[in-house]
Structure formats: C-alpha cells, structure tokens
Amino acid sequence: MKESKRSFWPFALLAALILLAGGTAATLAARLVVSPQTSQTSEVDTPIIPSVVGQSVDEVVFYPWNFYDPDTFTSQLLGDDRGLTDWYTHHLMDGALALLGLSLEPFDIQDALMDDNVCYWKDRPAVTTDGQSVLLDVAYGKDSRDLGMTWVARSTGELPNRVQKEDALDKVRQDVCDLFSPQGEQGDLSQMLLTLYDYLYQYSYSFPTVSEFPGADLNGAPREWYAFGVMDMVYGPVSSIAATDWLQSGQTTQQQLDTLSTAAQDLDYHIQLVTTQRQVVVVLTQSFPSSGEWYSLAVYYDVGLGQYSGLVLNSHIN
C-alpha cells in the first residue's frame, strides 16, 4: 500500500451517523442490477458474491440508479436550499473534472432531478482530455441504510468489436492483479483508486471547522465523509490481501485472478468482473455476513475510450 494513504480513525462515528440519518429505507441485497435494452429491468442477486461474474448486457446499475425514473419523479427542485443544490452541482462538476478528467459542456441546474436525499444528472455531454465525446451520468443517494455516489462516463461511438472487448478484459484482469500485487500497488486501476481516495479525503478533512464543509448534511458531516468511510472499508483490505502471497509463478492472468479471488474470499472480500456492451466493470466488495452489511467500490473501464471512465461507491447497513 502506498504511503500516501491515510488512516480513517472516525469510521465508528461515521457508522453511527449513518444509523441516525433519516430518509426512506431502500433495502438492497448485495446485488448488481442489470438493465438490458428492453424496458424491463432484471436483477442478478449475489448474496454470496461469486469470484468472477460475466454478463453481456447494456449496463450495470448501482444505487441510487435502480430507483431512477424521470416519468414518476415528482420532487420539486430545492430552490430554497442553495447549499444543497450547490453541493449537487459540485458533485457533478468537481467529480467529473478531478476524478475522470472530463470537461463538461454547459448545463442548467434544471437538468437535474433532485430532492433532499437524492440527485441525478443523466446524459450530460462531456469531453475527455484527448477530445473524445462522452455522456456522463452522476448520482448521489443516501437514506438510513444505503449510500450511493456515482460518476460514470460512457463512449458514444460504434459498439466495440469482440477483439476490442477481449483486449479490454485482459487489461482489466491484469490491472486487478497489479492492484493486489505483493510487491505493491501498480497499474492504472491502482492510480484511479488513489485519485478517488485523495479526492474524498480532501473534501472530508481539509476544512478547519465543520461549518466550512461544503454540502454538510443535517448531522454536520460532509457527504464525501460518508463516502470516504465506504472507500476505506473497501480499499483498506488491499494490503492485507496482498500480504497473503496469493501470487504464484507460471500462472496465466486468469489463473492469477482466480487464486487472488480465493484468497480474498477467505477475508469476506469479493472481486467481480462484469462485462457489458461497452464496459468492463470491476466490483470490489467487503462483506460482513453476520450482519448483512456490505461496502462496494466499482470502477468502469470503457472499451471504446480505452480508459477507466467511471467510479461508484455503494454501501448497505441493516
């Protein structure tokens, strides 16, 4: 684990604040919600998360996107809560730039769907650092049991062919193995996670008083602080898994991934790869079977863009 990582001592307080937070409970099993091209939504339940899951669908959807329905969304824009709408805008703009390196095209606050515990920005046009056009989906949701922060950009050109998909999957497999390398974290996936870690840390702890936190909730904590707790729960065990010396010489990348997954599951840690028409999604989950709690981090690799283009943090507590 790199020395730049910092300890997350207040997580117990974070858990207490989550338990105290209000809102409508949206109980989720440990699941991936998979949305095919049709108007129907199918769900792949994973109460015991398998080591590697392969799908061939349009997209993988995480909380709160599984509740997104613009036709029935009746909440009004929170025009009298400037602090909250400013944070929702910050969640879109700063996240897109700092985490994904995207430049956003002009937008209006009315483009978002919002209420006091959820917001959605859907299909926001943006441009990557090398000039590729993408559509960006950003969401935030939090209630008494579930938390979700998402930033996912997707390519808009022709669908990638089989060779491109296989090459992308090979790269992601290797990046996952490099992340848990006994020699220390390496590769593009590791760098993506460090970027997210530092981003959440900055907005969680860089202000001298609670009142200066941007977007502090009713408990006085910044929304990034809750997400940083999820990040720490998932990212923290990486060094422990690496220390199991799971890596064996002479194995193919897939065999290494299988061995790694087995070592991780002994610590109730689960590694999934999910393929869609445009993306390969890495899902890392720390679960606690005795309580039913879990904390997940997903990283999207867009095949058409040839780069990581999305980040998701999810958690569920009982």
C-alpha positions as CSV (number, residue, x, y, z in Angstrom):
1,M,0.0,0.0,0.0
2,K,1.4,3.4,-0.9
3,E,2.5,5.7,1.9
4,S,0.1,8.5,0.8
5,K,-2.9,6.5,2.2
6,R,-4.1,7.9,5.5
7,S,-5.8,6.1,8.4
8,F,-9.5,6.6,8.8
9,W,-10.0,6.7,12.5
10,P,-13.5,8.1,12.8
11,F,-15.3,5.3,10.9
12,A,-17.1,4.2,14.1
13,L,-18.6,7.7,14.3
14,L,-19.5,7.6,10.7
15,A,-21.4,4.3,11.1
16,A,-23.3,5.9,14.0
17,L,-24.2,8.9,11.9
18,I,-25.4,6.7,9.1
19,L,-27.6,4.8,11.5
20,L,-29.1,8.1,12.7
21,A,-29.6,9.6,9.3
22,G,-33.2,10.0,8.2
23,G,-34.9,9.2,4.9
24,T,-36.8,6.4,3.3
25,A,-35.2,3.0,3.7
26,A,-34.3,1.3,0.4
27,T,-33.2,-2.2,1.5
28,L,-30.9,-3.7,-1.0
29,A,-29.4,-7.2,-1.1
30,A,-25.8,-7.5,-2.2
31,R,-26.7,-7.3,-5.8
32,L,-25.9,-5.9,-9.2
33,V,-28.9,-4.6,-11.1
34,V,-28.5,-5.3,-14.8
35,S,-30.5,-3.4,-17.3
36,P,-31.0,-4.9,-20.8
37,Q,-32.0,-3.0,-23.9
38,T,-35.7,-3.7,-23.2
39,S,-37.8,-1.5,-20.9
40,Q,-37.7,-4.2,-18.3
41,T,-35.2,-4.4,-15.5
42,S,-33.7,-7.7,-14.4
43,E,-31.6,-8.2,-11.3
44,V,-28.7,-10.5,-10.7
45,D,-28.8,-11.3,-6.9
46,T,-25.4,-12.0,-5.4
47,P,-26.0,-12.6,-1.6
48,I,-22.8,-14.7,-1.8
49,I,-20.7,-12.9,-4.3
50,P,-19.0,-15.1,-6.8
51,S,-15.4,-14.5,-7.7
52,V,-15.9,-13.5,-11.3
53,V,-19.3,-12.8,-12.9
54,G,-19.6,-12.5,-16.7
55,Q,-22.6,-10.8,-18.2
56,S,-23.4,-9.4,-21.7
57,V,-25.8,-6.5,-21.1
58,D,-26.1,-2.8,-21.7
59,E,-25.1,-1.6,-18.3
60,V,-24.6,-2.4,-14.6
61,V,-26.7,-0.1,-12.4
62,F,-25.9,0.7,-8.7
63,Y,-27.9,2.5,-6.1
64,P,-29.5,5.1,-6.4
65,W,-29.8,4.5,-10.2
66,N,-32.0,1.5,-9.6
67,F,-34.7,4.0,-8.4
68,Y,-34.2,6.4,-11.3
69,D,-37.5,7.0,-13.2
70,P,-37.9,10.5,-14.7
71,D,-41.5,9.9,-15.6
72,T,-42.6,9.4,-12.0
73,F,-40.1,11.6,-10.2
74,T,-42.3,14.2,-8.6
75,S,-40.0,16.1,-6.2
76,Q,-39.5,19.8,-6.9
77,L,-36.2,21.5,-7.3
78,L,-34.9,22.6,-4.0
79,G,-34.8,26.3,-4.9
80,D,-34.8,27.4,-1.2
81,D,-31.9,25.2,-0.2
82,R,-29.0,26.8,-2.0
83,G,-26.4,24.9,0.0
84,L,-27.8,21.5,-1.1
85,T,-28.2,22.5,-4.8
86,D,-24.7,23.9,-4.8
87,W,-23.3,20.6,-3.4
88,Y,-25.2,18.7,-6.1
89,T,-23.6,20.9,-8.7
90,H,-20.2,20.4,-7.1
91,H,-20.8,16.7,-7.1
92,L,-21.3,16.8,-10.8
93,M,-18.6,19.3,-11.9
94,D,-15.7,18.7,-9.5
95,G,-16.2,15.0,-9.6
96,A,-16.2,14.9,-13.4
97,L,-13.0,17.0,-13.6
98,A,-11.0,15.8,-10.7
99,L,-11.9,12.1,-10.9
100,L,-12.4,11.5,-14.6
101,G,-10.6,14.4,-16.2
102,L,-13.7,15.5,-18.2
103,S,-14.7,18.9,-19.5
104,L,-18.4,19.4,-19.2
105,E,-20.5,21.2,-21.8
106,P,-22.8,24.0,-20.5
107,F,-25.7,22.8,-18.4
108,D,-28.6,24.2,-16.4
109,I,-29.5,23.3,-12.8
110,Q,-32.9,22.3,-14.1
111,D,-31.3,19.4,-16.0
112,A,-31.0,17.6,-12.7
113,L,-33.6,15.6,-10.7
114,M,-33.2,16.4,-7.0
115,D,-34.7,16.2,-3.6
116,D,-33.3,16.3,-0.1
117,N,-31.6,12.9,-0.2
118,V,-31.0,12.1,-3.9
119,C,-29.9,13.7,-7.1
120,Y,-29.5,12.5,-10.7
121,W,-27.6,14.1,-13.6
122,K,-28.3,12.0,-16.7
123,D,-26.6,12.0,-20.2
124,R,-24.5,15.2,-19.5
125,P,-22.3,15.8,-22.7
126,A,-18.6,15.9,-21.8
127,V,-15.2,15.6,-23.5
128,T,-12.2,13.6,-22.4
129,T,-8.7,15.0,-22.2
130,D,-7.9,13.6,-25.6
131,G,-11.1,15.1,-27.2
132,Q,-13.4,12.1,-27.2
133,S,-17.1,12.8,-26.7
134,V,-18.9,11.0,-23.8
135,L,-22.2,11.0,-21.9
136,L,-21.8,11.4,-18.2
137,D,-24.2,10.0,-15.5
138,V,-23.7,11.3,-12.0
139,A,-25.9,10.5,-9.0
140,Y,-26.0,10.7,-5.2
141,G,-28.3,9.0,-2.8
142,K,-28.4,8.4,0.9
143,D,-31.0,7.1,3.3
144,S,-30.9,5.3,6.6
145,R,-29.4,2.1,5.2
146,D,-27.9,2.8,1.8
147,L,-25.4,5.2,0.3
148,G,-24.5,5.7,-3.3
149,M,-22.1,8.0,-5.1
150,T,-21.6,7.5,-8.8
151,W,-19.7,9.1,-11.7
152,V,-19.8,7.1,-14.9
153,A,-18.9,8.3,-18.4
154,R,-19.6,6.2,-21.5
155,S,-18.5,6.4,-25.1
156,T,-21.0,7.3,-27.8
157,G,-19.5,5.8,-31.0
158,E,-19.9,2.4,-32.5
159,L,-20.0,-0.6,-30.2
160,P,-16.6,-2.2,-29.7
161,N,-15.9,-5.5,-31.5
162,R,-15.1,-8.8,-29.9
163,V,-11.3,-8.3,-30.2
164,Q,-11.5,-4.9,-28.5
165,K,-13.6,-6.3,-25.7
166,E,-11.2,-9.2,-25.2
167,D,-8.2,-6.8,-25.1
168,A,-10.0,-4.6,-22.6
169,L,-10.9,-7.6,-20.4
170,D,-7.3,-8.8,-20.5
171,K,-6.1,-5.3,-19.4
172,V,-8.6,-5.1,-16.5
173,R,-7.7,-8.6,-15.3
174,Q,-4.0,-7.6,-15.2
175,D,-4.8,-4.3,-13.5
176,V,-6.8,-6.1,-10.8
177,C,-3.8,-8.4,-10.2
178,D,-1.5,-5.5,-10.1
179,L,-3.6,-3.7,-7.6
180,F,-3.2,-6.6,-5.1
181,S,0.4,-7.3,-6.0
182,P,2.6,-8.4,-3.1
183,Q,5.2,-6.0,-4.5
184,G,2.9,-3.1,-4.0
185,E,0.1,-1.5,-6.0
186,Q,0.7,-0.9,-9.6
187,G,-1.2,-0.1,-12.8
188,D,-4.0,2.2,-14.0
189,L,-6.6,0.8,-11.7
190,S,-4.5,1.5,-8.6
191,Q,-3.9,5.1,-9.8
192,M,-7.7,5.5,-10.3
193,L,-8.4,4.4,-6.7
194,L,-5.7,6.6,-5.3
195,T,-7.2,9.6,-7.1
196,L,-10.7,8.8,-5.6
197,Y,-9.2,8.3,-2.2
198,D,-7.4,11.6,-2.2
199,Y,-10.5,13.4,-3.6
200,L,-12.8,12.1,-0.9
201,Y,-10.1,12.8,1.8
202,Q,-9.7,16.4,0.6
203,Y,-13.4,17.2,0.9
204,S,-13.8,15.2,4.2
205,Y,-10.9,16.6,6.2
206,S,-9.4,19.8,4.6
207,F,-11.6,22.3,6.4
208,P,-10.9,23.6,9.9
209,T,-14.4,23.6,11.2
210,V,-17.5,21.5,10.4
211,S,-19.4,24.6,9.3
212,E,-17.0,25.1,6.5
213,F,-17.6,21.7,5.0
214,P,-19.2,22.1,1.6
215,G,-22.5,20.2,1.5
216,A,-22.6,19.2,5.1
217,D,-25.8,17.2,5.9
218,L,-28.1,17.6,8.9
219,N,-25.6,15.7,11.1
220,G,-22.9,18.3,10.3
221,A,-20.8,15.9,8.2
222,P,-19.8,16.4,4.6
223,R,-21.4,13.9,2.2
224,E,-17.9,12.9,1.0
225,W,-17.1,11.9,4.6
226,Y,-19.7,9.1,4.4
227,A,-18.3,8.0,1.0
228,F,-14.8,8.1,2.4
229,G,-15.9,5.6,5.0
230,V,-17.0,3.2,2.3
231,M,-13.8,3.8,0.4
232,D,-11.7,3.0,3.4
233,M,-13.7,-0.2,4.1
234,V,-13.1,-1.5,0.6
235,Y,-9.6,0.0,-0.1
236,G,-8.1,-0.7,3.3
237,P,-8.0,-4.5,3.0
238,V,-6.0,-4.4,-0.3
239,S,-2.7,-4.5,1.6
240,S,-3.9,-7.4,3.8
241,I,-4.9,-9.4,0.8
242,A,-1.6,-8.7,-1.0
243,A,0.2,-9.9,2.1
244,T,-1.3,-13.4,1.7
245,D,1.2,-14.1,-1.0
246,W,-1.5,-15.3,-3.4
247,L,0.6,-14.7,-6.5
248,Q,2.1,-17.9,-7.9
249,S,4.6,-18.1,-10.7
250,G,3.7,-19.8,-14.0
251,Q,0.0,-18.9,-13.9
252,T,-1.9,-17.1,-16.6
253,T,-3.6,-13.8,-15.7
254,Q,-6.9,-15.5,-15.4
255,Q,-5.4,-18.2,-13.1
256,Q,-3.8,-15.5,-11.0
257,L,-7.2,-13.7,-10.8
258,D,-8.9,-16.9,-9.6
259,T,-6.2,-17.5,-7.0
260,L,-6.5,-13.9,-5.9
261,S,-10.2,-14.2,-5.6
262,T,-10.0,-17.3,-3.4
263,A,-7.5,-15.6,-1.1
264,A,-9.8,-12.5,-0.9
265,Q,-12.9,-14.6,-0.1
266,D,-11.2,-16.0,2.9
267,L,-11.4,-12.4,4.3
268,D,-15.0,-12.0,3.2
269,Y,-13.8,-9.8,0.4
270,H,-15.1,-10.3,-3.1
271,I,-13.7,-9.4,-6.6
272,Q,-16.1,-9.4,-9.6
273,L,-15.6,-8.5,-13.2
274,V,-18.8,-7.7,-15.1
275,T,-18.7,-7.1,-18.9
276,T,-21.3,-5.0,-20.7
277,Q,-21.6,-4.0,-24.4
278,R,-19.3,-1.0,-23.8
279,Q,-17.6,-1.6,-20.5
280,V,-15.7,-3.9,-18.1
281,V,-16.7,-3.2,-14.5
282,V,-14.5,-4.1,-11.6
283,V,-16.6,-4.6,-8.4
284,L,-14.7,-4.9,-5.1
285,T,-16.9,-5.7,-2.0
286,Q,-16.1,-6.1,1.6
287,S,-19.0,-8.0,3.2
288,F,-19.9,-8.9,6.8
289,P,-22.1,-12.0,6.6
290,S,-23.1,-12.0,10.3
291,S,-24.7,-8.6,10.0
292,G,-25.6,-8.5,6.3
293,E,-23.7,-5.3,5.8
294,W,-21.5,-4.7,2.7
295,Y,-19.4,-1.9,1.2
296,S,-18.7,-1.8,-2.6
297,L,-16.4,0.1,-4.9
298,A,-16.9,-0.2,-8.7
299,V,-14.6,1.0,-11.4
300,Y,-15.6,1.2,-15.0
301,Y,-13.3,0.7,-18.0
302,D,-14.8,1.9,-21.2
303,V,-13.7,-0.2,-24.1
304,G,-14.3,2.4,-26.8
305,L,-12.5,5.1,-24.8
306,G,-9.7,2.7,-23.9
307,Q,-9.5,4.0,-20.3
308,Y,-11.2,3.9,-16.9
309,S,-14.2,6.2,-17.0
310,G,-16.4,5.6,-14.0
311,L,-16.4,5.3,-10.2
312,V,-19.2,4.1,-7.9
313,L,-19.3,3.8,-4.1
314,N,-22.2,1.9,-2.5
315,S,-22.9,0.6,1.0
316,H,-25.7,-1.1,2.8
317,I,-26.2,-1.5,6.5
318,N,-29.0,-3.2,8.4
